[in-house]
Amino acid sequence: YKELWAAGHAEHLIGKDILKPHGVYWPTMLHAAGITLYRRLNVHGYWTIGGGKMSKSIGNVVEAFQLTDKYGHDAFRYFLLREMNFGLDASFSEEAFVGRLNADLANDLGNFVSRATTMVLNFGGGRIPARGAAGESEVALRGALERAVADVDAAMEDFAFQRALAAIWEFLGFANRYVDATAPWTLAKDPAKRERLDSVLWTLGESLRCLGILLDPFVPDAAAKIRAGIGSGAPRLQDIAWGGLAAGASVQKVSGLFPRVDVKVSEEPKSGASADSAGKIPIADFAKVELRVAEVLAAEKVPKSKKLLKLTVKVGEETRTLVAGVAEQYEPESLVGRKVVIVANLEPATLMGVESNGMVLAASHEGTVSLLTLDKDVPSGSKVK
């Protein structure tokens, strides 16, 4: 507390939907209590999907654990940090996620790490050679690293994670071009160029060491594998300066860091996902969805929620509880007696501590939500076809 908060180094991080309590009430209370205020209030945006906000009540949320099980934690972390410009909303799709994984992680990073470690193994006897004289290309690569370090440092201070990763990838791109320009495989064929080859191999190892430090906050598992591949220890930011790689370290090949994903993305989005992301389905799939008419018997707001209503509805002879995200559009009492359309055969889901046994159907456009109703009076429980 004394080192970080009381010394004025605290950063406050919130979502944009709670700006007033954290930007007005909380500072007022801190000031009244004689407690030092945080240094900055950092406000992030929303992740959207299909052009709209994710919502448990709509049912279009992204299942993070399913994605990490399928693609790995590092890839998921990378996409979230690279794709969102802090402070603004960002759109999520599995297609974009897989695209980033293949282009940035598999192609750019994975290929460089595999190529660099393989060449040290094949042309350097499996150990980091002594550092040789630096030529123009090595000086240029070092300059690229120093620019990246400065840009990353400034970006992290501003919570601009996207900008930090872009700076790292600029250095990575420079390193990839360095391999092509120096062509170690050609140098290895000429014994007279052994000293030059060793300088190139050391430079590749040093690039890996620096990447293993820079990437650690973003893709920690991959960064650890990179460091282990060149015998480098725990990452310390103060060790990022060019020239820290010791000669003689044993090198292991690091391959398959981020395998390319060639499989199709998930074809069965959660119910409630937008039409743009759902695609076409066969009639047999639609027949599995049981739509029924339900009469609202009672309605009340869900405690501690601005958007959810707890509805007690009658479906034929059955009474059940539903949770609907329409509290901002409808007063609870205005819904009593209405007949609405529900999805009756969904698995139960718990929202804000209330178990919902079905989903109320509604149309939405630019923040406006409208419940689907009937133009004629039909009994509750009637099937909607």
Secondary structure as UniProt FT lines:
FT   TURN            2..8
FT   STRAND          11..15
FT   HELIX           16..18
FT   HELIX           19..20
FT   HELIX           21..25
FT   HELIX           26..32
FT   TURN            33..34
FT   STRAND          40..44
FT   STRAND          47..49
FT   TURN            50..51
FT   STRAND          52..53
FT   TURN            56..59
FT   HELIX           64..71
FT   HELIX           73..83
FT   TURN            86..87
FT   STRAND          90..91
FT   HELIX           94..100
FT   HELIX           101..110
FT   HELIX           111..124
FT   TURN            125..126
FT   HELIX           136..157
FT   TURN            158..159
FT   HELIX           161..182
FT   HELIX           184..187
FT   TURN            188..189
FT   HELIX           191..193
FT   HELIX           194..214
FT   TURN            215..218
FT   HELIX           220..229
FT   TURN            230..231
FT   HELIX           237..239
FT   TURN            242..243
FT   TURN            247..248
FT   TURN            271..272
FT   HELIX           275..278
FT   HELIX           283..286
FT   TURN            287..288
FT   STRAND          291..301
FT   TURN            303..304
FT   STRAND          309..315
FT   TURN            316..317
FT   STRAND          318..324
FT   TURN            327..329
FT   HELIX           332..335
FT   TURN            336..337
FT   STRAND          339..343
FT   STRAND          349..351
FT   TURN            352..353
FT   STRAND          354..356
FT   STRAND          359..360
FT   STRAND          362..365
FT   TURN            366..367
FT   STRAND          368..371
FT   TURN            380..381
FT   STRAND          383..384
//
